[in-house]
């Protein structure tokens, strides 16, 4: 028995960044010049955590200092399958407007 699965790539998925000139987005989530309250990295940056970071360091991600985070769709799905409480905590963080967390659909881009 053959199983065929089609996978479509899209070019209309926005990146969510204010500095992007490629996307035709109306509202952005990620800030251009983020307030940096850390001495580790003195220039504007984005964080892209993997599944293990989200699962084991969710307390760090909940800290209000952590902003401009890109959560990949695949990471979000994996966290949902592994831990429902951590998934709920992550979704709560994503829905806070001031935190600037962005979910990027990397499966279709």
Backbone atoms as SQL, in Angstrom:
CREATE TABLE atoms (id INTEGER PRIMARY KEY, chain TEXT, resi INTEGER, resn TEXT, atom TEXT, x REAL, y REAL, z REAL);
INSERT INTO atoms VALUES
  (1, 'A', 1, 'UNK', 'N', 0.835, -1.178, 0.000),
  (2, 'A', 1, 'UNK', 'CA', 0.000, 0.000, 0.000),
  (3, 'A', 1, 'UNK', 'C', 0.883, 1.246, 0.000),
  (4, 'A', 2, 'UNK', 'N', 0.627, 2.149, -0.923),
  (5, 'A', 2, 'UNK', 'CA', 1.382, 3.390, -1.004),
  (6, 'A', 2, 'UNK', 'C', 0.604, 4.509, -0.326),
  (7, 'A', 3, 'UNK', 'N', 1.338, 5.332, 0.399),
  (8, 'A', 3, 'UNK', 'CA', 0.744, 6.509, 1.015),
  (9, 'A', 3, 'UNK', 'C', 1.384, 7.726, 0.367),
  (10, 'A', 4, 'UNK', 'N', 0.567, 8.569, -0.205),
  (11, 'A', 4, 'UNK', 'CA', 1.061, 9.767, -0.867),
  (12, 'A', 4, 'UNK', 'C', 0.643, 10.966, -0.030),
  (13, 'A', 5, 'UNK', 'N', 1.591, 11.820, 0.224),
  (14, 'A', 5, 'UNK', 'CA', 1.310, 13.027, 1.006),
  (15, 'A', 5, 'UNK', 'C', 1.855, 14.226, 0.257),
  (16, 'A', 6, 'UNK', 'N', 0.983, 15.162, -0.025),
  (17, 'A', 6, 'UNK', 'CA', 1.403, 16.366, -0.732),
  (18, 'A', 6, 'UNK', 'C', 1.781, 17.431, 0.281),
  (19, 'A', 7, 'UNK', 'N', 2.829, 18.154, -0.038),
  (20, 'A', 7, 'UNK', 'CA', 3.315, 19.212, 0.851),
  (21, 'A', 7, 'UNK', 'C', 3.513, 20.468, 0.016),
  (22, 'A', 8, 'UNK', 'N', 2.725, 21.479, 0.305),
  (23, 'A', 8, 'UNK', 'CA', 2.765, 22.712, -0.475),
  (24, 'A', 8, 'UNK', 'C', 3.597, 23.765, 0.242),
  (25, 'A', 9, 'UNK', 'N', 4.478, 24.388, -0.500),
  (26, 'A', 9, 'UNK', 'CA', 5.252, 25.495, 0.039),
  (27, 'A', 9, 'UNK', 'C', 4.591, 26.787, -0.386),
  (28, 'A', 10, 'UNK', 'N', 4.551, 27.756, 0.544),
  (29, 'A', 10, 'UNK', 'CA', 3.867, 29.009, 0.273),
  (30, 'A', 10, 'UNK', 'C', 4.861, 30.154, 0.285),
  (31, 'A', 11, 'UNK', 'N', 4.551, 31.180, -0.491),
  (32, 'A', 11, 'UNK', 'CA', 5.403, 32.360, -0.493),
  (33, 'A', 11, 'UNK', 'C', 4.684, 33.584, 0.074),
  (34, 'A', 12, 'UNK', 'N', 3.528, 33.370, 0.686),
  (35, 'A', 12, 'UNK', 'CA', 2.771, 34.482, 1.252),
  (36, 'A', 12, 'UNK', 'C', 2.755, 34.466, 2.779),
  (37, 'A', 13, 'UNK', 'N', 3.663, 33.729, 3.387),
  (38, 'A', 13, 'UNK', 'CA', 3.758, 33.689, 4.850),
  (39, 'A', 13, 'UNK', 'C', 4.729, 34.774, 5.288),
  (40, 'A', 14, 'UNK', 'N', 4.260, 35.657, 6.154),
  (41, 'A', 14, 'UNK', 'CA', 5.062, 36.789, 6.577),
  (42, 'A', 14, 'UNK', 'C', 6.017, 36.397, 7.683),
  (43, 'A', 15, 'UNK', 'N', 7.114, 37.116, 7.758),
  (44, 'A', 15, 'UNK', 'CA', 8.124, 36.823, 8.777),
  (45, 'A', 15, 'UNK', 'C', 7.814, 37.487, 10.111),
  (46, 'A', 16, 'UNK', 'N', 7.056, 38.575, 10.123),
  (47, 'A', 16, 'UNK', 'CA', 6.674, 39.238, 11.358),
  (48, 'A', 16, 'UNK', 'C', 7.657, 40.276, 11.866),
  (49, 'A', 17, 'UNK', 'N', 8.680, 40.589, 11.102),
  (50, 'A', 17, 'UNK', 'CA', 9.733, 41.510, 11.524),
  (51, 'A', 17, 'UNK', 'C', 9.507, 42.904, 10.940),
  (52, 'A', 18, 'UNK', 'N', 9.723, 43.937, 11.761),
  (53, 'A', 18, 'UNK', 'CA', 9.554, 45.316, 11.292),
  (54, 'A', 18, 'UNK', 'C', 10.574, 45.703, 10.229),
  (55, 'A', 19, 'UNK', 'N', 11.751, 45.119, 10.272),
  (56, 'A', 19, 'UNK', 'CA', 12.822, 45.521, 9.366),
  (57, 'A', 19, 'UNK', 'C', 12.752, 44.836, 8.003),
  (58, 'A', 20, 'UNK', 'N', 11.850, 43.911, 7.819),
  (59, 'A', 20, 'UNK', 'CA', 11.761, 43.165, 6.559),
  (60, 'A', 20, 'UNK', 'C', 11.142, 44.023, 5.460),
  (61, 'A', 21, 'UNK', 'N', 11.806, 44.044, 4.322),
  (62, 'A', 21, 'UNK', 'CA', 11.278, 44.764, 3.165),
  (63, 'A', 21, 'UNK', 'C', 10.697, 43.811, 2.124),
  (64, 'A', 22, 'UNK', 'N', 10.857, 42.525, 2.310),
  (65, 'A', 22, 'UNK', 'CA', 10.366, 41.523, 1.362),
  (66, 'A', 22, 'UNK', 'C', 8.874, 41.234, 1.538),
  (67, 'A', 23, 'UNK', 'N', 8.428, 41.179, 2.785),
  (68, 'A', 23, 'UNK', 'CA', 7.043, 40.805, 3.081),
  (69, 'A', 23, 'UNK', 'C', 6.112, 42.001, 2.945),
  (70, 'A', 24, 'UNK', 'N', 4.905, 41.720, 2.545),
  (71, 'A', 24, 'UNK', 'CA', 3.882, 42.756, 2.445),
  (72, 'A', 24, 'UNK', 'C', 2.949, 42.626, 3.644),
  (73, 'A', 25, 'UNK', 'N', 3.479, 42.873, 4.822),
  (74, 'A', 25, 'UNK', 'CA', 2.705, 42.680, 6.040),
  (75, 'A', 25, 'UNK', 'C', 2.175, 44.006, 6.580),
  (76, 'A', 26, 'UNK', 'N', 0.970, 43.941, 7.125),
  (77, 'A', 26, 'UNK', 'CA', 0.344, 45.138, 7.680),
  (78, 'A', 26, 'UNK', 'C', 0.747, 45.355, 9.131),
  (79, 'A', 27, 'UNK', 'N', 0.747, 44.297, 9.903),
  (80, 'A', 27, 'UNK', 'CA', 1.108, 44.421, 11.316),
  (81, 'A', 27, 'UNK', 'C', 2.239, 43.452, 11.621),
  (82, 'A', 28, 'UNK', 'N', 3.216, 43.944, 12.354),
  (83, 'A', 28, 'UNK', 'CA', 4.367, 43.124, 12.704),
  (84, 'A', 28, 'UNK', 'C', 4.332, 42.803, 14.186),
  (85, 'A', 29, 'UNK', 'N', 4.979, 41.720, 14.552),
  (86, 'A', 29, 'UNK', 'CA', 5.032, 41.286, 15.943),
  (87, 'A', 29, 'UNK', 'C', 6.412, 41.568, 16.526),
  (88, 'A', 30, 'UNK', 'N', 7.451, 41.264, 15.766),
  (89, 'A', 30, 'UNK', 'CA', 8.817, 41.417, 16.254),
  (90, 'A', 30, 'UNK', 'C', 9.280, 42.859, 16.131),
  (91, 'A', 31, 'UNK', 'N', 9.936, 43.363, 17.147),
  (92, 'A', 31, 'UNK', 'CA', 10.379, 44.748, 17.175),
  (93, 'A', 31, 'UNK', 'C', 11.658, 44.941, 16.382),
  (94, 'A', 32, 'UNK', 'N', 11.823, 46.148, 15.852),
  (95, 'A', 32, 'UNK', 'CA', 13.050, 46.509, 15.151),
  (96, 'A', 32, 'UNK', 'C', 14.161, 46.769, 16.159),
  (97, 'A', 33, 'UNK', 'N', 13.924, 47.653, 17.089),
  (98, 'A', 33, 'UNK', 'CA', 14.898, 47.990, 18.126),
  (99, 'A', 33, 'UNK', 'C', 14.331, 47.589, 19.470),
  (100, 'A', 34, 'UNK', 'N', 14.683, 46.418, 19.895),
  (101, 'A', 34, 'UNK', 'CA', 14.159, 45.902, 21.154),
  (102, 'A', 34, 'UNK', 'C', 14.896, 46.520, 22.327),
  (103, 'A', 35, 'UNK', 'N', 14.183, 46.657, 23.431),
  (104, 'A', 35, 'UNK', 'CA', 14.828, 47.110, 24.666),
  (105, 'A', 35, 'UNK', 'C', 15.705, 45.973, 25.163),
  (106, 'A', 36, 'UNK', 'N', 16.978, 46.231, 25.258),
  (107, 'A', 36, 'UNK', 'CA', 17.903, 45.194, 25.679),
  (108, 'A', 36, 'UNK', 'C', 18.301, 45.451, 27.122),
  (109, 'A', 37, 'UNK', 'N', 17.957, 44.513, 27.986),
  (110, 'A', 37, 'UNK', 'CA', 18.264, 44.652, 29.398),
  (111, 'A', 37, 'UNK', 'C', 19.293, 43.608, 29.823),
  (112, 'A', 38, 'UNK', 'N', 20.057, 43.114, 28.898),
  (113, 'A', 38, 'UNK', 'CA', 21.055, 42.097, 29.184),
  (114, 'A', 38, 'UNK', 'C', 22.417, 42.568, 28.702),
  (115, 'A', 39, 'UNK', 'N', 23.436, 42.194, 29.445),
  (116, 'A', 39, 'UNK', 'CA', 24.791, 42.555, 29.038),
  (117, 'A', 39, 'UNK', 'C', 25.423, 41.470, 28.162),
  (118, 'A', 40, 'UNK', 'N', 24.724, 40.354, 27.959),
  (119, 'A', 40, 'UNK', 'CA', 25.271, 39.269, 27.144),
  (120, 'A', 40, 'UNK', 'C', 25.285, 39.600, 25.659),
  (121, 'A', 41, 'UNK', 'N', 24.269, 40.311, 25.219),
  (122, 'A', 41, 'UNK', 'CA', 24.141, 40.631, 23.804),
  (123, 'A', 41, 'UNK', 'C', 23.712, 42.094, 23.698),
  (124, 'A', 42, 'UNK', 'N', 24.590, 42.940, 23.221),
  (125, 'A', 42, 'UNK', 'CA', 24.340, 44.373, 23.257),
  (126, 'A', 42, 'UNK', 'C', 23.653, 44.929, 22.005),
  (127, 'A', 43, 'UNK', 'N', 23.312, 44.101, 21.056),
  (128, 'A', 43, 'UNK', 'CA', 22.674, 44.565, 19.830),
  (129, 'A', 43, 'UNK', 'C', 21.317, 43.877, 19.662),
  (130, 'A', 44, 'UNK', 'N', 20.401, 44.445, 18.894),
  (131, 'A', 44, 'UNK', 'CA', 19.077, 43.823, 18.705),
  (132, 'A', 44, 'UNK', 'C', 19.198, 42.429, 18.091),
  (133, 'A', 45, 'UNK', 'N', 18.387, 41.525, 18.598),
  (134, 'A', 45, 'UNK', 'CA', 18.456, 40.135, 18.147),
  (135, 'A', 45, 'UNK', 'C', 17.109, 39.459, 18.369),
  (136, 'A', 46, 'UNK', 'N', 16.944, 38.294, 17.755),
  (137, 'A', 46, 'UNK', 'CA', 15.767, 37.456, 17.932),
  (138, 'A', 46, 'UNK', 'C', 16.224, 36.116, 18.482),
  (139, 'A', 47, 'UNK', 'N', 15.395, 35.513, 19.316),
  (140, 'A', 47, 'UNK', 'CA', 15.675, 34.188, 19.859),
  (141, 'A', 47, 'UNK', 'C', 14.806, 33.164, 19.131),
  (142, 'A', 48, 'UNK', 'N', 15.412, 32.033, 18.781),
  (143, 'A', 48, 'UNK', 'CA', 14.680, 30.941, 18.142),
  (144, 'A', 48, 'UNK', 'C', 14.974, 29.673, 18.946),
  (145, 'A', 49, 'UNK', 'N', 14.161, 29.389, 19.971),
  (146, 'A', 49, 'UNK', 'CA', 14.426, 28.214, 20.810),
  (147, 'A', 49, 'UNK', 'C', 13.986, 26.917, 20.137),
  (148, 'A', 50, 'UNK', 'N', 14.669, 25.841, 20.494),
  (149, 'A', 50, 'UNK', 'CA', 14.254, 24.531, 19.996),
  (150, 'A', 50, 'UNK', 'C', 13.332, 23.880, 21.023),
  (151, 'A', 51, 'UNK', 'N', 12.881, 22.678, 20.734),
  (152, 'A', 51, 'UNK', 'CA', 11.914, 21.987, 21.584),
  (153, 'A', 51, 'UNK', 'C', 12.457, 21.747, 22.984),
  (154, 'A', 52, 'UNK', 'N', 13.709, 21.322, 23.100),
  (155, 'A', 52, 'UNK', 'CA', 14.276, 21.034, 24.416),
  (156, 'A', 52, 'UNK', 'C', 14.369, 22.272, 25.288),
  (157, 'A', 53, 'UNK', 'N', 14.698, 23.402, 24.696),
  (158, 'A', 53, 'UNK', 'CA', 14.757, 24.651, 25.464),
  (159, 'A', 53, 'UNK', 'C', 13.369, 24.997, 25.989),
  (160, 'A', 54, 'UNK', 'N', 12.360, 24.872, 25.154),
  (161, 'A', 54, 'UNK', 'CA', 10.998, 25.204, 25.582),
  (162, 'A', 54, 'UNK', 'C', 10.540, 24.245, 26.675),
  (163, 'A', 55, 'UNK', 'N', 10.798, 22.963, 26.501),
  (164, 'A', 55, 'UNK', 'CA', 10.338, 21.976, 27.482),
  (165, 'A', 55, 'UNK', 'C', 11.058, 22.101, 28.823),
  (166, 'A', 56, 'UNK', 'N', 12.352, 22.347, 28.799),
  (167, 'A', 56, 'UNK', 'CA', 13.133, 22.321, 30.040),
  (168, 'A', 56, 'UNK', 'C', 13.420, 23.693, 30.624),
  (169, 'A', 57, 'UNK', 'N', 13.236, 24.759, 29.854),
  (170, 'A', 57, 'UNK', 'CA', 13.543, 26.111, 30.334),
  (171, 'A', 57, 'UNK', 'C', 12.357, 27.056, 30.153),
  (172, 'A', 58, 'UNK', 'N', 11.145, 26.570, 30.344),
  (173, 'A', 58, 'UNK', 'CA', 9.962, 27.402, 30.160),
  (174, 'A', 58, 'UNK', 'C', 9.941, 28.540, 31.167),
  (175, 'A', 59, 'UNK', 'N', 10.527, 28.336, 32.343),
  (176, 'A', 59, 'UNK', 'CA', 10.576, 29.404, 33.348),
  (177, 'A', 59, 'UNK', 'C', 11.385, 30.590, 32.845),
  (178, 'A', 60, 'UNK', 'N', 12.457, 30.319, 32.120),
  (179, 'A', 60, 'UNK', 'CA', 13.282, 31.398, 31.563),
  (180, 'A', 60, 'UNK', 'C', 12.494, 32.159, 30.499),
  (181, 'A', 61, 'UNK', 'N', 11.755, 31.440, 29.661),
  (182, 'A', 61, 'UNK', 'CA', 10.965, 32.098, 28.613),
  (183, 'A', 61, 'UNK', 'C', 9.836, 32.938, 29.193),
  (184, 'A', 62, 'UNK', 'N', 9.366, 32.592, 30.391),
  (185, 'A', 62, 'UNK', 'CA', 8.288, 33.353, 31.020),
  (186, 'A', 62, 'UNK', 'C', 8.789, 34.647, 31.657),
  (187, 'A', 63, 'UNK', 'N', 10.090, 34.807, 31.788),
  (188, 'A', 63, 'UNK', 'CA', 10.637, 36.027, 32.367),
  (189, 'A', 63, 'UNK', 'C', 10.313, 37.216, 31.453),
  (190, 'A', 64, 'UNK', 'N', 9.856, 38.336, 32.009),
  (191, 'A', 64, 'UNK', 'CA', 9.475, 39.488, 31.177),
  (192, 'A', 64, 'UNK', 'C', 10.627, 40.103, 30.382),
  (193, 'A', 65, 'UNK', 'N', 11.862, 39.818, 30.751),
  (194, 'A', 65, 'UNK', 'CA', 13.020, 40.351, 30.025),
  (195, 'A', 65, 'UNK', 'C', 13.151, 39.707, 28.649),
  (196, 'A', 66, 'UNK', 'N', 12.702, 38.476, 28.523),
  (197, 'A', 66, 'UNK', 'CA', 12.812, 37.742, 27.261),
  (198, 'A', 66, 'UNK', 'C', 11.727, 38.232, 26.304),
  (199, 'A', 67, 'UNK', 'N', 12.171, 38.853, 25.199),
  (200, 'A', 67, 'UNK', 'CA', 11.258, 39.383, 24.178),
  (201, 'A', 67, 'UNK', 'C', 11.802, 39.044, 22.798),
  (202, 'A', 68, 'UNK', 'N', 11.006, 39.320, 21.786),
  (203, 'A', 68, 'UNK', 'CA', 11.399, 39.068, 20.397),
  (204, 'A', 68, 'UNK', 'C', 11.838, 37.624, 20.188),
  (205, 'A', 69, 'UNK', 'N', 10.921, 36.716, 20.447),
  (206, 'A', 69, 'UNK', 'CA', 11.189, 35.283, 20.320),
  (207, 'A', 69, 'UNK', 'C', 10.366, 34.733, 19.168),
  (208, 'A', 70, 'UNK', 'N', 11.017, 33.959, 18.316),
  (209, 'A', 70, 'UNK', 'CA', 10.333, 33.298, 17.208),
  (210, 'A', 70, 'UNK', 'C', 10.152, 31.834, 17.580),
  (211, 'A', 71, 'UNK', 'N', 8.900, 31.409, 17.703),
  (212, 'A', 71, 'UNK', 'CA', 8.585, 30.013, 18.002),
  (213, 'A', 71, 'UNK', 'C', 8.196, 29.351, 16.690),
  (214, 'A', 72, 'UNK', 'N', 8.943, 28.344, 16.304),
  (215, 'A', 72, 'UNK', 'CA', 8.638, 27.627, 15.066),
  (216, 'A', 72, 'UNK', 'C', 7.419, 26.734, 15.263),
  (217, 'A', 73, 'UNK', 'N', 6.651, 26.568, 14.219),
  (218, 'A', 73, 'UNK', 'CA', 5.447, 25.744, 14.265),
  (219, 'A', 73, 'UNK', 'C', 5.778, 24.307, 14.659),
  (220, 'A', 74, 'UNK', 'N', 6.874, 23.785, 14.146),
  (221, 'A', 74, 'UNK', 'CA', 7.260, 22.411, 14.473),
  (222, 'A', 74, 'UNK', 'C', 7.606, 22.268, 15.949),
  (223, 'A', 75, 'UNK', 'N', 8.213, 23.290, 16.529),
  (224, 'A', 75, 'UNK', 'CA', 8.527, 23.263, 17.966),
  (225, 'A', 75, 'UNK', 'C', 7.231, 23.299, 18.764),
  (226, 'A', 76, 'UNK', 'N', 6.303, 24.142, 18.365),
  (227, 'A', 76, 'UNK', 'CA', 5.018, 24.250, 19.060),
  (228, 'A', 76, 'UNK', 'C', 4.255, 22.927, 19.023),
  (229, 'A', 77, 'UNK', 'N', 4.256, 22.254, 17.885),
  (230, 'A', 77, 'UNK', 'CA', 3.569, 20.967, 17.769),
  (231, 'A', 77, 'UNK', 'C', 4.238, 19.892, 18.622),
  (232, 'A', 78, 'UNK', 'N', 5.555, 19.878, 18.635),
  (233, 'A', 78, 'UNK', 'CA', 6.277, 18.885, 19.431),
  (234, 'A', 78, 'UNK', 'C', 6.047, 19.106, 20.922),
  (235, 'A', 79, 'UNK', 'N', 6.037, 20.351, 21.345),
  (236, 'A', 79, 'UNK', 'CA', 5.769, 20.650, 22.753),
  (237, 'A', 79, 'UNK', 'C', 4.355, 20.224, 23.109),
  (238, 'A', 80, 'UNK', 'N', 3.396, 20.447, 22.207),
  (239, 'A', 80, 'UNK', 'CA', 2.013, 20.042, 22.460),
  (240, 'A', 80, 'UNK', 'C', 1.904, 18.530, 22.651),
  (241, 'A', 81, 'UNK', 'N', 2.674, 17.770, 21.867),
  (242, 'A', 81, 'UNK', 'CA', 2.619, 16.312, 21.975),
  (243, 'A', 81, 'UNK', 'C', 3.333, 15.789, 23.218),
  (244, 'A', 82, 'UNK', 'N', 4.346, 16.490, 23.676),
  (245, 'A', 82, 'UNK', 'CA', 5.136, 15.997, 24.811),
  (246, 'A', 82, 'UNK', 'C', 4.633, 16.447, 26.173),
  (247, 'A', 83, 'UNK', 'N', 4.122, 17.681, 26.269),
  (248, 'A', 83, 'UNK', 'CA', 3.739, 18.194, 27.583),
  (249, 'A', 83, 'UNK', 'C', 2.623, 19.225, 27.447),
  (250, 'A', 84, 'UNK', 'N', 1.433, 18.857, 27.868),
  (251, 'A', 84, 'UNK', 'CA', 0.292, 19.768, 27.793),
  (252, 'A', 84, 'UNK', 'C', 0.445, 20.986, 28.710),
  (253, 'A', 85, 'UNK', 'N', 0.954, 20.839, 29.945),
  (254, 'A', 85, 'UNK', 'CA', 1.108, 22.026, 30.797),
  (255, 'A', 85, 'UNK', 'C', 2.109, 23.050, 30.228),
  (256, 'A', 86, 'UNK', 'N', 3.228, 22.564, 29.676),
  (257, 'A', 86, 'UNK', 'CA', 4.215, 23.474, 29.095),
  (258, 'A', 86, 'UNK', 'C', 3.637, 24.129, 27.841),
  (259, 'A', 87, 'UNK', 'N', 2.873, 23.379, 27.081),
  (260, 'A', 87, 'UNK', 'CA', 2.224, 23.935, 25.879),
  (261, 'A', 87, 'UNK', 'C', 1.280, 25.071, 26.254),
  (262, 'A', 88, 'UNK', 'N', 0.490, 24.878, 27.312),
  (263, 'A', 88, 'UNK', 'CA', -0.432, 25.925, 27.740),
  (264, 'A', 88, 'UNK', 'C', 0.334, 27.156, 28.211),
  (265, 'A', 89, 'UNK', 'N', 1.414, 26.964, 28.945),
  (266, 'A', 89, 'UNK', 'CA', 2.221, 28.094, 29.408),
  (267, 'A', 89, 'UNK', 'C', 2.817, 28.852, 28.222),
  (268, 'A', 90, 'UNK', 'N', 3.290, 28.112, 27.220),
  (269, 'A', 90, 'UNK', 'CA', 3.864, 28.743, 26.038),
  (270, 'A', 90, 'UNK', 'C', 2.805, 29.513, 25.256),
  (271, 'A', 91, 'UNK', 'N', 1.616, 28.956, 25.094),
  (272, 'A', 91, 'UNK', 'CA', 0.531, 29.648, 24.392),
  (273, 'A', 91, 'UNK', 'C', 0.139, 30.928, 25.132),
  (274, 'A', 92, 'UNK', 'N', 0.156, 30.892, 26.459),
  (275, 'A', 92, 'UNK', 'CA', -0.140, 32.099, 27.239),
  (276, 'A', 92, 'UNK', 'C', 0.894, 33.189, 26.979),
  (277, 'A', 93, 'UNK', 'N', 2.157, 32.802, 26.877),
  (278, 'A', 93, 'UNK', 'CA', 3.222, 33.769, 26.596),
  (279, 'A', 93, 'UNK', 'C', 3.045, 34.344, 25.194),
  (280, 'A', 94, 'UNK', 'N', 2.726, 33.499, 24.231),
  (281, 'A', 94, 'UNK', 'CA', 2.568, 33.941, 22.844),
  (282, 'A', 94, 'UNK', 'C', 1.430, 34.961, 22.722),
  (283, 'A', 95, 'UNK', 'N', 0.387, 34.796, 23.511),
  (284, 'A', 95, 'UNK', 'CA', -0.771, 35.687, 23.413),
  (285, 'A', 95, 'UNK', 'C', -0.563, 37.031, 24.112),
  (286, 'A', 96, 'UNK', 'N', 0.510, 37.187, 24.886),
  (287, 'A', 96, 'UNK', 'CA', 0.808, 38.476, 25.507),
  (288, 'A', 96, 'UNK', 'C', 1.408, 39.400, 24.446),
  (289, 'A', 97, 'UNK', 'N', 0.731, 40.476, 24.117),
  (290, 'A', 97, 'UNK', 'CA', 1.157, 41.373, 23.045),
  (291, 'A', 97, 'UNK', 'C', 2.497, 42.045, 23.340),
  (292, 'A', 98, 'UNK', 'N', 2.733, 42.433, 24.575),
  (293, 'A', 98, 'UNK', 'CA', 3.946, 43.152, 24.931),
  (294, 'A', 98, 'UNK', 'C', 5.204, 42.313, 24.907),
  (295, 'A', 99, 'UNK', 'N', 5.067, 41.014, 24.847),
  (296, 'A', 99, 'UNK', 'CA', 6.225, 40.118, 24.877),
  (297, 'A', 99, 'UNK', 'C', 6.848, 39.921, 23.500),
  (298, 'A', 100, 'UNK', 'N', 6.116, 40.165, 22.445),
  (299, 'A', 100, 'UNK', 'CA', 6.588, 40.057, 21.064),
  (300, 'A', 100, 'UNK', 'C', 7.083, 38.648, 20.729),
  (301, 'A', 101, 'UNK', 'N', 6.259, 37.648, 21.051),
  (302, 'A', 101, 'UNK', 'CA', 6.523, 36.264, 20.644),
  (303, 'A', 101, 'UNK', 'C', 5.785, 36.041, 19.330),
  (304, 'A', 102, 'UNK', 'N', 6.446, 35.405, 18.379),
  (305, 'A', 102, 'UNK', 'CA', 5.868, 35.209, 17.050),
  (306, 'A', 102, 'UNK', 'C', 5.940, 33.740, 16.678),
  (307, 'A', 103, 'UNK', 'N', 4.841, 33.187, 16.198),
  (308, 'A', 103, 'UNK', 'CA', 4.817, 31.801, 15.733),
  (309, 'A', 103, 'UNK', 'C', 5.010, 31.802, 14.224),
  (310, 'A', 104, 'UNK', 'N', 6.100, 31.175, 13.784),
  (311, 'A', 104, 'UNK', 'CA', 6.416, 31.117, 12.356),
  (312, 'A', 104, 'UNK', 'C', 6.095, 29.728, 11.822),
  (313, 'A', 105, 'UNK', 'N', 5.335, 29.670, 10.748),
  (314, 'A', 105, 'UNK', 'CA', 4.950, 28.380, 10.150),
  (315, 'A', 105, 'UNK', 'C', 6.047, 27.898, 9.210),
  (316, 'A', 106, 'UNK', 'N', 7.049, 27.286, 9.783),
  (317, 'A', 106, 'UNK', 'CA', 8.218, 26.868, 9.007),
  (318, 'A', 106, 'UNK', 'C', 7.957, 25.626, 8.149),
  (319, 'A', 107, 'UNK', 'N', 6.906, 24.897, 8.402),
  (320, 'A', 107, 'UNK', 'CA', 6.615, 23.703, 7.605),
  (321, 'A', 107, 'UNK', 'C', 6.220, 24.062, 6.173),
  (322, 'A', 108, 'UNK', 'N', 5.654, 25.248, 5.989),
  (323, 'A', 108, 'UNK', 'CA', 5.114, 25.621, 4.679),
  (324, 'A', 108, 'UNK', 'C', 5.876, 26.766, 4.027),
  (325, 'A', 109, 'UNK', 'N', 7.022, 27.113, 4.542),
  (326, 'A', 109, 'UNK', 'CA', 7.765, 28.244, 3.993),
  (327, 'A', 109, 'UNK', 'C', 9.063, 27.748, 3.392);
